[in-house]
Structures are given as C-alpha cells and as structure tokens.
Amino acid sequence: MTLTSLVADTADHAMLRDTVAKIAEKYGAEYFLERSRAGGKVDELWADLGAAGLLGVHLPEEYGGGGAGMSELAIVIEELAAHGIPLLLTVISPAICGSILAAHGSPEMKQRWLPGIADGSLKMAFALTEPDSGSNSHQVKTTARQDGDGWVVSGGKYFISAADEAHALLVVARDGSAADSGRNPLSLFVVPTDVPGVTLQLLETTVTSPDHQFTVFFDDVRVGPEALIGTAGNGLRQVFAGLNPERILASALSGGIGRYAVEKAVAYAKDRAVWSVPIGAHQGISHPIADCHIQVELARLATQRAAQIFDDGGNAAAAANIAKYAAAEASLKALDQAIQTHGGNGLSKEYGLAELWFVARLMRTAPVSREMVLNFVAQTMLELPASY
C-alpha cells in the first residue's frame, strides 16, 4: 500500500526508493522478525544491500561509495523500516562510522575500511557510551595512552550496538596521560575487534532486533599509529561528523516505522468489519490514524530538510535534532495507534506490530534523548540559560 505523502521525491530519489523497496519486499517484515526472535542475523539482506550500492550510497566514489549524500542514505534507511525492517546497524556502520572516516580518516584508513563498509563486507560499530558518562561525552573514562609510536586503550563501553558483527570499533577515548579535568581532550581510534584485550559481553534488552547490545571491555589494547583518526585531542569535533548524520538517519528510521504502522492500521481498518461496516468508517478509529499520519509526514519533512542542509554543507545540528525528536515521537504514537486499531490482534506475533514497539521506543532515548534535544533547542535556538 502506498499512502499519499507530503514528501516529494526527485526522479532519482523515486528510483532509489523503488530499488530499496524491491529488496525489502524480497525478504519482508516476517524475515526480520523471525531472525530477531531467534537471535539470528540478516546477513543475506545486508549483502544484497551492499551489492546494490545502497549501504555506501553517501560515501565517496573513490572509496567504493555512490558519491551521493545523507538525503539518499536516509531514503534507504526509511524505506527499509517502512517495510518492517528497521536495521539499527545501517545508522551505525555506514552512517556514523563511514561519515567520520570519510571526513577525518587518512587516505590509508579510508582505503582500508570504506570500500568494505560500502559493499557490506566490513562492519564497524561506534563505541562512545559508557555507564557513567551517558550524554556527557566529556566524561568518558576510557583512555588512550601513547606508547612508543602506538597507543594503549583501556576502559569499557556500554550499549554498543552490533559489536558482535563488527570487524572494528570506532572508539572515543580521552588522553590517558592527562589528569581528568571534566572536559577532557578526546581522540578517535579504529580498534579491530580481534586484537588481544577486546572482550564483548552481551547486554540483555527487550528490543527485538538482529542488532544486539554489548558491553565492551578494553584491557590494555595495543594499536598502532594507523589506528588514530585525524588529530589526537580533536576527537569531539571530529565525532560531530558522525553525530548529525546519526540523528538524521535515526529520524529516517523512525519515519519508516511510522509509515509502516500507519499503513498497517489503515489496511486493518479497511478490512476489519464490525456491525456491517469497516471499523475505519468510525471517526473514533479514522481520526487517530489520520492524526498519526499527519505527525509522521511532518517528521519526514523535517528529516528531509535536515538531510538537505547537511548535504549542502550547512550547520545541520538544529534541524537534525528537531527531526530526530519529531520522528521518534511520531513513530511511537503511530505504532501505539496501530496496535490499538488491531485490538487484541495488535499484540499477536502474526501482525508484527507489538515487537516493533521496543525499537520505536529506543529511538526516543537513543542516539540522543528527547531531554537533551530539548536542552539543545532551548539553549541554542531560544538562547535560554544553559543547564549544563
């Protein structure tokens, strides 16, 4: 089903969306849910996306990418989610890690990692969050101490998505030789997951997804000078090459979930008849679904605008945060309404709605919480006094 949308695609974007849709339809939402329930992976789907050039559509052509932008990758991620396949790893490996490497990696590092990230043969996870630092990235405790011409990384990371699938981790660490000042210079490193001293511990969650969460421990992990991204101590600035894309693409994922939910609700409301008429004929059913459609469409427009600003080289921080906030709220509301529209069937595995609620709910907290978005808007757009 294709619902009337406010988002107007160019001819190229419509073709891209159709390409993604055909691959998504080959597998379907049930494939995603079955693999997720069983703790499995979606390797076949990932390989097809990579072979079609969709995972690296935004990466530089000289490193195996498509040379397009965030607008195009947003379409890929949204369209997958709109078919019931919200892949968290698409936001992480190609988007965050790929974007940071493309912006700040050395030519050798780009050549080592970007072609594989683009074609799906290599995956990279983003290791920023820690148990005691949360949204305050300045407070990370993981350290990188210079040792000869290389580095020794020590510490731990928390809620690291798809670390078990990753060939490497993009690690944010502070200078281990400097005193903890509260606003520490940070550096970024690419740490292969198979080097001695890296340990992964599964973190059990209620999220139904093939992309699992992990605690990652670094026990005096030695890496060479080639592991450093860009300049030591400039990591916080460098990481923003990935954080704005992360917010934009999290918005796209939420927008896709919202579309999926609304379409499911509409289809059921048209088909389910009680007292001789479809339940969609009743305003108590139709109005809430219409309201959800409006909110999802507005969020999609905000996402499209944020991606455009980013691709044009502008400061996309405000637009990315607003889009992320709007899309997370809209998708969660739409999914809840779709479940309500289905009545008891909304909780049945057969209809594939209830289990997606946890993914949609996660997007309200990650990759940046709604409270931190509100802080950002209040302080940078409304110029209210800073709270942190």
N, C-alpha and C positions, 0 to 999 in steps of 0.2 A: 504494500500500500504506500502511495506517495501522497502526503498531505500538502496542501497549499502552504507555501513558505514565503516569508519576507526576505529571505536570503537569496540574492540573485547571483548565480554563478556566471562567470565568463564561459565562452565555448570550451576553453582549455580546462577550466575547473570542472565543468559538467562532464567532460570526457574522463578526467581523473576520478571524479566521484563514481562514475559508472564502472571504471576499471576496478576500484576498490569493492564496490557492491557485488560485482560478479565473483570475486574471490571470496568475499564474506558469505555469499549465498551458497558457494560450493561446500562450505563447512557448516554454517548455520549456528544458531544460538545453542542448540542442544549439544553440539560438539564441544563448545566452550564449557557448558555446564557439566557435561559428563566428565571431561578431563579434569575440571576443577574439583568436582566432588571426589574423584578418585585420587587426587593428589598428583595428577599427571601434568604433562606439558603439551604445548600446542606447536611442536616443532615443525610439523608439516605446513601449517598455516604460516608460521614465521618464515620458513624457507620460500614459500610461494610469494609472500610479500616482498622479500628481499630480491628474488629473481625478477620480479616485475618492476624493480627500481623504486618501490614505494617507501621503504624504510629510510632510504638516503635521498629522498626527493629534494631535500633542502640543503644537502651538503655540496661542497664544491665539486665541479665536474672533474677537475684534475685528480681528485682523490676518490673517484668512483661514484660520486653523487649525481643528482639530477640538475644541480645548479639553480634550483628554484628557491622558495623561501618558506617562512613559517606558515604563510597562508595555505600553501599546498600540503604541508605536513598536517596541519590542523584538519584539512578535509579528510586525509587518510584516517586519522585517529577518530574523528567524529563519525565517519561512515561505518567504520568497524563497530563502534559502540552502538550505532543506530540499528545494526543488525544483531544486537545482543552479544557483542564480543568486545567488551571494554578491557583492552590489554594495557595494564599498568606499565609494562616494560617498554611500550612504544614511547611513553613520556620520558623514560629514563635513559635508555641506551642511545637511540638516535638523537633525541631532543636535547636533554641536559648535557650528557657526556659528549655527544657528537658536536654540539654547538660550542662547548667550551674548548674542545680540541681544535676545531676549525678556526676559532678566534685567537687562541693563545698558544697552541701547540707548535713545536718546532717542525720544520719540514719532514724530518726523520720520524717524529712521533705521528704526524698526520699520515705519512705513508704506511707506518706500521699498523695503525688502528682504523683509520677512516674507511678504507675500501671494504674491510670486513664488516664494520658496523653498517655500512650502506647496503651490502648484499646479504646481511643477516648471518654470515658465517662466524662473526665475532659479536659478543655482547659485553657491555660494560655497565656496572652498577655504580650508583652515586652514594658515597659514604660521607655524609655530613652530620646527621643527627646523632646525639649522644644522650644517655639517660639524664644527665644533669645540666645539659645546655639548652635543650628544647629550641625555642625560637631565637634564642640569643646566641648567634653564631660566634660572637666574640669569646664565649666562654668554653669553647671546645677544649677538652683536656688531652686529646690525642696529640702527641708531639712527634716532630721530625727533627732529629739531631744530626748535624753534619758529621760524617765520619770518613775522613780521607776525601776522596772525590765523590763519594756517595752519601747515602742517608740511612739512618736507622729510625724506623717508625714504630712507636709504642703507644698502646692505648686500646680503646674499644669504641665501636659504633653500634647504634641501636635502630631498629626498624629500618633495616636496609633491604629494600625490595629486590627480589630475584638474584640475591648474591650467589645462590647455588647454581644459577645458569650462567653467571658472568665469567668471562675469561680474565677480567681485570676489574679492579675497583678504582674509581676516581675519588681519592681520599683528601679531605680537608684536614690539615693539621697545623698546630702552632709551633713556633720555634722552641725546641726543647732546651736550648741553651740560655734562653731569656727568662727572667722572673715573670710569674703570672701577674699581669698588670690590670686585668679586667677587660682591656681592649687590645688583645694580642695580635701582632702581625701573623697572618695566616699564609700558608703555602698549599699548593695543589700538587698531588702526585698520582701517577698511574701505577698501581701496585697489582701485579698479576696474582690471581687467587691461588696459584700453585706454588708460590715461593714459600720456603720454610718460615714458620711462625704465624701464618694466617690460619685462623680457626673460625669456622662458621657454626653457629648454634641456632637451630630452628626456633622461631618465636611463634608460638601458637596464637592464632587470632580466629575471629569468626568470619573473616572475609572469604567469600567463595571465589577463588581466583587461582589460575595456574601459577601466578607470580607470588611466591611465599615471602614472608618477612623473616629477617635474621638479625641476631646479634653477631657482630664480627669482632674478633679479638686480634690485635697485632702484638705479638710477643717478640720485641726487638727484631723486627723485619728489616732486613738489609736490601736496599735497592740501589741501583747505580745512578749516576748523574743524569742519565737519559729519562729517569722517572719524573723529574721535576717539570711541571708545566710552567712555561714563562719564567717569571722572575720570583725568586724567594721573597716572601713577605708581602707580595702583591695579590695574594690569593682571594681576598674578599672582593676586590674589584674584578678579578678575573671570573669569579664564580657567578657574577651577575650576568655574564654572557650566557649562562645556562638557566638562571632563576626566572628571568622574564619569559623565555620560551617555555619553561616548566609550567608557569602559571597559565600561559595562553593555551597550552596543549592539554592541561588539566581541565580547562574550560571547555575545550573541544570534546574531550572525553565525556564530561558531564552533559554537554549539549546533546551528544549522541545517545546517552542513556535516557535523557528527557524525551527525545524523539521516539525512541523505542517504546517507552512507557505510554506515551500519548497514542501512538499507533495501535498498541495492544489494547488500550482502553477503548478506542474508537471502534476497532474491529469487534470486540466483545459486545459493546453497547448496541451495535447494529444487529448482531446475530442473536443475542440472548433476548427471548421474548417472554414476558410475564403479563398475564391478563390481556393476551391477544395482541399486544404491541411491543416492539423492541424497547428495551429499557432506555435506550438513547433518546427516545421520544419525550422522556420526562426531564424537565428542567433541573430537577434535583440531581440528575446524572449528567446531563449535557453541559450545564453551566460550569461545574467544577472542572470538567475536562477542557472546555474552551478556555477557562482561566489559565489552566496549566499550559496549554498550547501557546497562549499569549506570552507567558513568562519565559517559556523555553525559546520562543522565537526572538524575544528581546535579548536574551542572553546570547543567542547565536550571533545576533548583530553586533553585540559588544565584543564577542570573541573575534569576529571577522575584522572589526575596526582595530582591535589591539594588534592582531597579526599584521595588518596593513601598515600601521605605524612602525612596528618593528622592522618590517621588510624595507620600509622607506628610510631606515636609518635614524628614526626619531627616538625620543625617550618614551618607551612604551610602559614604564613602570606603573603609572596610574591606570592606564587602560587595561593592562594585564591583570592587575589586582581587582579592578572593578568587574572585569569579565569573569574572573575566577569566582568571585563572590556570587555574582548573579547566576552563573551557570550551576554552581553547586546547590544553591537554594532552589532553583527552578527544577533541577533534575530530581532532587529528593521529594519535592512536593508532587511532581508528576508521577513518580514511581509509587508513592503512597496512594495517590488517587487512582492509579491503575489497579492497584491491589484492592482498593475499596470497591471499585467498579465491578471487579470479578467476584465480589462476595467471598464465600468460603474458598472458591477456586483460586483466589489470589494467593492463598497460602499453599496451594498444591504445586509440587515439583513439575507437574505436567505443563503448567503455564509459564514457568521460568521467570517469575517476577520477584517473588519474595527474596530469593537468594541474591538478586542484584541489589537489594536494598543496602546491604553492607558495603558494597563497592561505592554506591552513591553517597552513603553516609561518610565513608572515608574521605571523599573529596571535599566534605565540609570542613574537615580538620587538616588534611594534607593537600598539597605540599606546603600550604601556609594556612593557618587557622583563620576563621572568619573574624575573630577578635583582632588579630594582627592586621588584617586588611582594613578593618575599621580604624585602627590606630593610624595606619599609613594615610588613609584618606583624610582623617581628622587633622593630622599634623602637616601633611604636605599640600593638600588641596584646600583645606579650610583654614590653614595656618593657626590652628588651636595649639595651646601649650603642649609640649612634648610630655608623654607619660613614661618614657623610658629612654 
